[in-house]
Amino acid sequence: MEREQNIVFMKNTHDNSFDKAPLLLALMIIATGQVGVSIYLPSLPLISEALSITRADAQILVTAFLVCFGVSQLFYGPLSDAIGRKPVFILGQGVYLFGTVMCVMFINSFEWLIVGRVLQGLGAGSASVLGRSVLSDSYEGPHLTRSMTYLAMTASIIPVISPALGGWLAFHISWQAVFSFVLIYLLFMFVLGTWLLPETLPYPKKRFDTVAVLSNYWHLVREPQVIASASYNWLTYLASVVSVSVFPYLLQKELGLTVESYGLYMIIPSAGLMMGSSSLHILNRYLSTSQVLMFAISLIALSGIWLIVTPLSLVNLIGALTVMTIAQGLSFPLSISMLLAPHKKQAGAVSALSGAVQMGVAGIAGGYIVKWWVSSQQSVGSFYLLISVVMAAVLLKTLGGVKQFEAHHSVVATK
């Protein structure tokens, strides 16, 4: 029965149809992880004041989630490759839900909030791995790129809704209400996912071998194709995390916006992610993968220059961040498609490794960068320029591999 179900879910890899059922399930899964990152950000200044902690201490609530989010993927990825996607969904989302319960129960204790955020991150890692793995199980070639584009669009919509909703709840009710809302949301998604999610693993289940998993990770981290393909996503995500960690203070403390207004204005750059992801389908008809990546890198450099040469203002901050997020929306689907295309039988492990590095770099390096360097509009601009230079260097160094991907995997999505 399970084998028949897998065949149904894989049927679109053998014809020109695009079955949307696996896509919708993957989007539902990955949304839960996205919420845990962005919905709390408008409340960081309020949390600092309420709990009498410093800005750097409040940043720990972000860093703890991101690092644990990343590390846990190293476990969930190969586990889902071995025992299947659905059991890992139940395990991971269960831990995520328990961590949220702890946050709500001990909301006025900074130390217990950190514990709760750690558990949230350890559980949320399953969402990122499973969302991408379900798509890799179900699509290939242009359909895989198209599905990753929709995944990127969903990852864009959630940051649009989450900060606005989080800001509204914090302004009209309290910042504590944000945690209560997340608890209700996760409980609903846990029940829905347990009921609807089928098993998409495209091959028989196997024993989880810890030694083999560690050996495989060691092999993957030394594979240039993996590192190069994923690095575009790592770098743009780092830029995004640093931005959303600094912007609440720049916009609320220095420019005087309320927490609600901050959430509403952040809809604009968040929509830039959606704009970039949706325009990729059109650009792929006329430009190669390397050309689209270079265009995205140029946009990031442009946003950096914008922030450096202009004075502090709402328009300059939001405008430059929007340009940067458009570039992120363009590069994310291509980065993930190039990463997963050669690794169909270990999509979970590859996705997990990529996600672990992504969240680890964003959490640890992002926290360090915010604490010691990026704290003003001009320093954000300098950081964007640095990101664009590193991405350009990666592209030039691996241009042959990108062109090989173009030759073997047409990225023009079919209608």
C-alpha positions as CSV (number, residue, x, y, z in Angstrom):
1,M,0.0,0.0,0.0
2,E,2.8,2.4,1.0
3,R,4.6,1.6,-2.3
4,E,1.5,2.4,-4.3
5,Q,1.1,5.7,-2.5
6,N,4.7,6.6,-3.3
7,I,4.2,5.8,-6.9
8,V,1.2,8.1,-7.0
9,F,3.2,10.9,-5.5
10,M,6.1,10.3,-7.9
11,K,4.0,10.1,-11.1
12,N,4.7,13.7,-12.1
13,T,8.4,12.8,-12.6
14,H,7.5,10.6,-15.5
15,D,5.2,12.8,-17.5
16,N,4.6,16.5,-18.1
17,S,1.9,17.0,-15.5
18,F,2.5,18.9,-12.3
19,D,0.8,17.3,-9.4
20,K,0.3,19.9,-6.7
21,A,-0.6,17.6,-3.8
22,P,3.0,17.0,-2.6
23,L,3.7,20.7,-3.1
24,L,0.8,21.8,-0.8
25,L,1.9,19.4,1.9
26,A,5.5,20.6,1.7
27,L,4.4,24.2,2.0
28,M,2.2,23.4,5.0
29,I,5.2,21.7,6.7
30,I,7.8,24.4,6.1
31,A,5.5,27.2,7.2
32,T,5.7,26.0,10.8
33,G,9.5,26.5,10.9
34,Q,9.3,29.9,9.3
35,V,6.9,31.2,11.9
36,G,9.3,30.5,14.7
37,V,11.9,32.8,13.2
38,S,10.0,35.9,12.3
39,I,6.9,36.4,14.4
40,Y,8.8,37.4,17.6
41,L,11.2,39.9,16.0
42,P,9.0,43.0,16.4
43,S,8.7,42.3,20.1
44,L,12.5,42.2,20.9
45,P,12.7,45.7,22.2
46,L,9.6,45.1,24.3
47,I,11.0,41.9,25.7
48,S,14.3,43.7,26.5
49,E,12.3,46.3,28.6
50,A,9.9,43.9,30.2
51,L,12.6,41.4,31.4
52,S,15.2,44.1,32.1
53,I,17.7,42.5,29.7
54,T,20.1,44.1,27.2
55,R,19.7,44.1,23.5
56,A,22.4,41.5,23.2
57,D,20.6,39.3,25.7
58,A,17.4,39.6,23.7
59,Q,19.3,38.5,20.6
60,I,20.1,35.2,22.4
61,L,16.4,34.3,22.0
62,V,17.0,34.5,18.2
63,T,20.4,32.9,18.2
64,A,19.3,29.9,20.4
65,F,16.4,29.1,18.1
66,L,18.5,29.4,14.9
67,V,21.4,27.3,16.2
68,C,19.2,24.5,17.5
69,F,17.1,24.7,14.3
70,G,20.3,24.1,12.3
71,V,21.9,21.4,14.5
72,S,18.7,19.4,14.7
73,Q,18.4,19.1,11.0
74,L,21.6,16.9,11.0
75,F,19.5,14.4,12.9
76,Y,16.2,14.7,11.2
77,G,17.5,14.6,7.6
78,P,19.1,11.1,7.6
79,L,16.4,9.8,10.0
80,S,13.8,10.8,7.5
81,D,15.8,9.1,4.7
82,A,15.8,5.9,6.8
83,I,12.4,5.6,8.6
84,G,10.3,7.9,6.4
85,R,9.0,11.5,6.4
86,K,5.8,11.1,8.5
87,P,7.3,9.7,11.7
88,V,9.9,12.5,11.6
89,F,7.2,15.0,11.2
90,I,5.4,13.7,14.3
91,L,8.6,13.6,16.4
92,G,9.9,17.0,15.4
93,Q,6.7,18.9,15.6
94,G,6.0,17.3,18.9
95,V,9.2,18.7,20.3
96,Y,8.5,22.1,18.7
97,L,5.1,22.1,20.4
98,F,6.5,21.1,23.8
99,G,9.1,23.9,23.6
100,T,6.3,26.4,22.9
101,V,4.3,25.2,25.9
102,M,7.3,25.9,28.0
103,C,7.7,29.4,26.6
104,V,4.0,30.2,27.4
105,M,4.2,28.7,30.9
106,F,7.4,30.5,32.0
107,I,6.9,33.6,29.9
108,N,8.3,36.1,32.4
109,S,11.5,34.2,33.0
110,F,14.3,35.0,30.6
111,E,16.2,31.8,31.5
112,W,13.2,29.6,30.9
113,L,12.4,31.4,27.7
114,I,15.8,30.4,26.4
115,V,15.1,26.8,27.3
116,G,11.8,27.0,25.5
117,R,13.4,28.6,22.4
118,V,16.1,25.8,22.4
119,L,13.4,23.2,22.4
120,Q,11.4,25.1,19.7
121,G,14.5,25.1,17.5
122,L,15.3,21.5,18.1
123,G,11.8,20.6,16.9
124,A,11.5,23.1,14.1
125,G,14.5,21.7,12.3
126,S,12.3,18.9,11.1
127,A,10.1,21.3,9.1
128,S,12.9,22.6,6.9
129,V,14.2,19.2,6.1
130,L,10.8,17.6,5.4
131,G,9.5,20.4,3.3
132,R,12.4,20.2,0.9
133,S,12.7,16.4,1.0
134,V,9.0,15.9,0.2
135,L,9.5,18.0,-2.9
136,S,12.7,16.1,-3.9
137,D,10.8,12.9,-3.4
138,S,8.0,14.0,-5.7
139,Y,9.6,16.0,-8.5
140,E,12.6,16.2,-10.7
141,G,14.1,18.4,-13.4
142,P,12.1,21.5,-14.3
143,H,9.3,20.4,-11.9
144,L,11.7,20.4,-9.0
145,T,12.8,23.9,-9.8
146,R,9.2,25.1,-10.2
147,S,8.3,23.5,-6.8
148,M,11.3,25.1,-5.1
149,T,10.1,28.4,-6.5
150,Y,6.7,27.9,-4.9
151,L,8.6,26.9,-1.7
152,A,10.5,30.1,-1.8
153,M,7.3,32.1,-2.3
154,T,5.8,30.5,0.7
155,A,9.0,31.2,2.7
156,S,8.3,34.8,1.5
157,I,4.7,35.0,2.5
158,I,5.2,33.8,6.0
159,P,7.7,36.6,6.8
160,V,5.2,39.0,5.3
161,I,2.4,37.8,7.6
162,S,4.4,36.9,10.7
163,P,6.0,40.3,11.7
164,A,2.8,42.2,10.9
165,L,0.8,39.8,13.0
166,G,3.4,39.6,15.8
167,G,3.6,43.4,15.9
168,W,-0.2,43.7,16.0
169,L,-0.5,41.2,18.8
170,A,2.3,42.8,20.8
171,F,0.9,46.3,20.4
172,H,-2.8,45.6,21.0
173,I,-2.5,42.8,23.5
174,S,1.0,42.0,24.8
175,W,4.3,40.5,23.6
176,Q,3.3,37.4,25.7
177,A,0.3,37.0,23.4
178,V,2.6,36.3,20.5
179,F,3.9,33.1,22.2
180,S,0.3,32.0,23.0
181,F,-0.7,32.5,19.3
182,V,2.2,30.3,18.1
183,L,1.1,27.6,20.5
184,I,-2.4,27.5,19.1
185,Y,-1.1,27.6,15.5
186,L,1.4,24.8,16.1
187,L,-1.2,22.6,17.8
188,F,-3.5,23.0,14.8
189,M,-0.7,22.3,12.3
190,F,0.4,19.2,14.3
191,V,-3.1,17.7,14.2
192,L,-3.6,18.6,10.5
193,G,-0.2,17.2,9.4
194,T,-0.6,14.0,11.4
195,W,-3.9,13.5,9.6
196,L,-3.1,14.5,6.1
197,L,0.6,13.8,5.5
198,P,1.3,10.6,3.6
199,E,4.6,8.8,3.3
200,T,6.5,10.1,0.3
201,L,9.8,8.2,0.7
202,P,10.5,6.9,-2.8
203,Y,12.3,3.7,-1.7
204,P,12.0,1.1,1.1
205,K,12.7,2.1,4.6
206,K,16.0,1.1,6.2
207,R,17.8,0.9,9.5
208,F,19.1,4.2,10.9
209,D,22.9,3.7,10.9
210,T,24.7,6.4,13.0
211,V,28.2,5.5,11.8
212,A,27.1,5.6,8.2
213,V,25.3,8.9,8.7
214,L,28.4,10.6,10.2
215,S,30.6,9.1,7.4
216,N,28.1,10.5,4.8
217,Y,28.2,13.9,6.4
218,W,32.0,13.9,6.3
219,H,31.9,13.0,2.6
220,L,29.3,15.7,1.9
221,V,31.1,18.6,3.7
222,R,34.1,17.9,1.5
223,E,32.1,17.9,-1.7
224,P,32.6,21.2,-3.6
225,Q,29.3,20.9,-5.4
226,V,27.4,20.8,-2.1
227,I,29.2,23.7,-0.5
228,A,29.1,25.9,-3.5
229,S,25.5,25.3,-4.4
230,A,24.3,25.9,-0.8
231,S,26.4,28.9,-0.1
232,Y,24.2,31.3,-2.1
233,N,21.3,30.4,0.3
234,W,23.6,30.6,3.4
235,L,24.9,34.0,2.6
236,T,21.6,35.7,1.7
237,Y,19.9,34.1,4.7
238,L,22.7,35.5,6.9
239,A,22.1,38.9,5.4
240,S,18.4,38.6,6.1
241,V,18.8,37.5,9.7
242,V,21.3,40.3,10.5
243,S,18.9,42.8,9.0
244,V,15.8,41.7,10.9
245,S,17.8,41.6,14.1
246,V,19.0,45.2,13.7
247,F,16.0,46.8,12.1
248,P,13.6,46.7,15.1
249,Y,16.1,48.9,17.0
250,L,16.8,51.2,14.1
251,L,13.1,51.7,13.2
252,Q,11.6,51.6,16.7
253,K,14.3,53.2,18.9
254,E,16.0,55.6,16.5
255,L,13.1,56.5,14.1
256,G,10.3,56.2,16.7
257,L,8.0,53.6,15.0
258,T,5.6,51.6,17.2
259,V,5.9,47.9,17.3
260,E,2.7,47.6,15.2
261,S,4.0,50.1,12.6
262,Y,7.3,48.2,12.4
263,G,5.4,45.0,11.6
264,L,3.4,46.7,8.9
265,Y,6.4,48.4,7.2
266,M,8.3,45.1,7.2
267,I,5.6,43.7,4.9
268,I,7.3,45.7,2.1
269,P,10.7,44.0,2.1
270,S,9.1,40.7,3.0
271,A,7.0,41.0,-0.2
272,G,10.4,41.5,-2.0
273,L,11.1,37.8,-1.3
274,M,7.9,36.9,-3.0
275,M,8.6,39.3,-5.9
276,G,12.0,37.7,-6.5
277,S,10.7,34.2,-6.3
278,S,7.8,34.8,-8.6
279,S,9.9,36.7,-11.2
280,L,12.4,33.8,-11.4
281,H,9.9,31.8,-13.5
282,I,9.9,34.6,-16.1
283,L,13.7,35.3,-15.9
284,N,14.5,31.6,-16.5
285,R,13.0,31.9,-20.0
286,Y,15.6,34.5,-21.0
287,L,18.6,34.1,-18.7
288,S,20.8,31.2,-17.7
289,T,21.2,30.1,-14.1
290,S,24.6,31.9,-13.8
291,Q,23.2,35.1,-15.2
292,V,20.3,35.1,-12.8
293,L,22.7,34.5,-9.9
294,M,24.9,37.4,-11.1
295,F,21.8,39.6,-11.4
296,A,20.9,38.8,-7.8
297,I,24.4,39.5,-6.5
298,S,24.3,42.9,-8.3
299,L,21.1,43.7,-6.5
300,I,22.6,42.9,-3.1
301,A,25.6,45.2,-3.9
302,L,23.2,47.9,-5.0
303,S,21.3,47.7,-1.8
304,G,24.6,48.0,0.2
305,I,25.7,51.1,-1.7
306,W,22.2,52.6,-1.2
307,L,22.5,52.3,2.6
308,I,26.1,53.6,2.7
309,V,25.6,56.8,0.7
310,T,22.2,57.9,2.1
311,P,21.2,59.2,5.6
312,L,19.2,57.2,8.1
313,S,15.5,57.2,7.1
314,L,12.6,54.9,6.9
315,V,12.6,55.0,3.1
316,N,16.2,54.2,2.7
317,L,16.2,51.3,5.2
318,I,13.0,49.7,3.8
319,G,13.9,50.4,0.2
320,A,17.4,48.9,0.4
321,L,16.2,45.9,2.4
322,T,13.5,45.3,-0.2
323,V,16.1,45.2,-3.0
324,M,18.2,42.7,-1.0
325,T,15.2,40.4,-0.4
326,I,14.3,40.4,-4.1
327,A,17.8,39.1,-4.7
328,Q,17.3,36.5,-1.9
329,G,14.0,35.4,-3.6
330,L,15.8,35.0,-6.9
331,S,18.8,33.0,-5.6
332,F,17.1,30.6,-3.1
333,P,15.2,28.3,-5.6
334,L,18.3,28.1,-7.8
335,S,20.6,27.4,-4.9
336,I,18.4,24.5,-3.5
337,S,17.8,23.0,-7.0
338,M,21.5,22.9,-7.7
339,L,22.1,21.4,-4.3
340,L,19.5,18.6,-4.4
341,A,19.5,17.7,-8.1
342,P,22.5,15.2,-7.9
343,H,21.4,13.7,-4.6
344,K,18.0,12.2,-5.1
345,K,18.6,9.2,-2.8
346,Q,19.9,11.3,0.1
347,A,17.8,14.5,-0.2
348,G,17.1,14.5,3.5
349,A,20.7,14.3,4.5
350,V,21.9,16.9,2.0
351,S,19.0,19.2,2.9
352,A,19.8,18.7,6.6
353,L,23.4,19.5,6.2
354,S,22.6,22.6,4.2
355,G,20.0,23.7,6.7
356,A,22.3,23.1,9.6
357,V,25.0,25.2,8.2
358,Q,22.5,27.9,7.1
359,M,21.0,28.2,10.6
360,G,24.3,27.8,12.4
361,V,26.0,30.5,10.5
362,A,23.0,32.8,10.8
363,G,22.6,32.2,14.5
364,I,26.3,32.2,15.6
365,A,27.9,34.5,13.0
366,G,24.8,36.7,12.8
367,G,24.7,37.1,16.6
368,Y,28.4,38.0,16.7
369,I,28.0,40.4,13.7
370,V,25.1,42.2,15.3
371,K,26.9,42.5,18.7
372,W,30.3,43.7,17.4
373,W,29.8,45.3,14.0
374,V,26.4,45.9,12.4
375,S,24.4,48.5,14.4
376,S,23.8,51.4,12.0
377,Q,22.4,51.9,8.5
378,Q,25.9,52.4,7.1
379,S,27.3,49.2,8.7
380,V,24.3,47.2,7.3
381,G,25.2,48.6,3.9
382,S,28.9,47.6,4.3
383,F,27.8,44.1,5.4
384,Y,25.6,43.8,2.2
385,L,28.6,44.7,0.1
386,L,30.7,42.1,1.7
387,I,28.0,39.4,1.1
388,S,27.8,40.4,-2.6
389,V,31.6,40.1,-3.0
390,V,31.7,36.7,-1.4
391,M,28.8,35.4,-3.5
392,A,30.4,36.7,-6.7
393,A,33.7,35.0,-5.8
394,V,31.8,31.7,-5.3
395,L,30.0,32.0,-8.6
396,L,33.2,32.8,-10.5
397,K,35.1,30.0,-8.8
398,T,32.4,27.4,-9.6
399,L,31.1,28.7,-12.9
400,G,31.8,25.4,-14.6
401,G,29.7,23.5,-12.2
402,V,26.8,25.9,-12.6
403,K,27.0,25.5,-16.4
404,Q,27.0,21.8,-16.0
405,F,23.8,22.0,-13.9
406,E,22.3,24.2,-16.7
407,A,23.2,21.5,-19.3
408,H,21.7,18.6,-17.4
409,H,18.7,20.2,-15.6
410,S,16.8,22.7,-17.6
411,V,15.5,25.3,-15.2
412,V,12.7,26.6,-17.4
413,A,9.6,25.7,-15.5
414,T,6.8,24.3,-17.5
415,K,3.4,25.8,-17.4
